[in-house]
Amino acid sequence: MPRRKTYHVTPRTDGGWNVKEENASRASSSHDTKAEAIARAKESAKKQALGQVIIHKQDGTIQTEHTYGKDPYPPEG
């Protein structure tokens, strides 16, 4: 079963927004607006067999999340 790839949309200290794959050491892209960052994260997640986007607020708490692909629950068998 493929593992879910999770992308986080997080605020930068300069007011911009980053898209970062979970457990990555660096952001995969940087954007001036939150809307641009969300669009890029969703685009990346939709390309995966199982993808997820977690959108954070300016204070770092989770605002919302979206999942894409066929959910493996309930498990077969």
Number of C-alpha atoms within 10 A of each C-alpha: 6 8 9 16 19 21 28 21 31 25 23 14 8 7 11 16 24 25 28 22 21 15 8 9 8 11 16 13 14 19 18 14 13 22 12 15 24 22 13 20 26 20 13 18 23 16 12 16 15 19 23 23 27 21 23 18 13 16 9 12 10 14 12 10 14 13 17 17 14 9 12 10 6 6 6 5 3
